[in-house]
Amino acid sequence: MATQIAVGKQALLSGTLTTPVALDQFGQNAMTQNTFAWTGSLNSGEASDATCNAWNSTSSQTLGLVGKLGETSASWLNDKKVPCNSQAHFYCIQNGD
């Protein structure tokens, strides 16, 4: 199920979403399971240094950057760093071009 959440890269990164990220891959409310999604991305679009060792670590000693589901502000992409053994969603973002 495809849902447009932003019009253009700048809106996506700046946190001016038209629709909050809130559904899972089945179109169900993802926030009933967990309110965070792994992003590893700063609001500039650059990669954060907190990517769980390039998404290869599940250690509680290593950190990954998550965004907060249900938000339309910049915190959807960059909310906080959490240990890599935490549960969070993972989304693929498609360029509409």
N, C-alpha and C positions, 0 to 999 in steps of 0.2 A: 504494500500500500504506500503510495507516494503522497506526501503532503508538503506543500510549499510553506516553508517557515520564514523565508526572507526574500526580498527582492534585491538581488545583487550581493556581491561579496562584502562590500562595505557595511551593509545593513546586517549581514550575518555576523561579522566580526565585532561591530560596534554595539551589538545588543539591541537593535531596534527590530525585533522579530515581529512578523505579522501574526504568527501563531506560535504558542510555546511548544517546545519539544515535550511531549507527554505520552506518546503512544509507543507500544512495543511493536515487534515485527509482525504481530498478529492483529494489530489495530486496536488492541486493548489498552486500558489505562496503565501505563508503566509505573506510575507513581504509587500504586498499591504494593508493588514489589520492592522498590528502592527509589530514592529520590535523586540519585546521582548518575552521571554518565562519564566514562573515561573520555578525556579530550586530549590532554597533553599539549594544548594550544593556548598561547597567550592571545590577548585581544587584538594584537597586531597581525595575527595569522602565523607568526613565527612559532616554531616548536619550543616548548618549555623544556627545561632541564629535568623536569619531573615526569618521566614517561616509563617508570618501572623498568629501567634498563632496556629501552626500546621495546617495551611490552613483552619482555622475556622473563620478568621476575614476578614471583608471588610472595616475596619476602615481606614480613612485617617491618623490616628495617629499611626498606626502600620505599620511596614515595612516588605517587602518580598524581597528576592534576585532574580534577574532576570539575564538571559543570553541574549546575542544579536544574533538574527537570522542572517544568512548569513556569519557568521564568521567561520574560521577554526582554530583560535587561542583559547587560554584559555578563552577569553571573551565570547565565546559561552555559557559557563557554569556559569561564575561568572563575570558579568559586573558592576552591581550597585544595590543598595537597592532603592526600590520605595514604595510609600504608597500602602496599600493593596486594596484600591478602584480603583487602576489602571487597565487598560486592558492589558492582556498579554496572550499568548498561553500557553498551557500545553501539554507536551509530555510524552508518556510512552516509556521507553527504555527497550529493550529486550536483554538479554544475548543470544548470538548465540550458546552457548554450548548445 
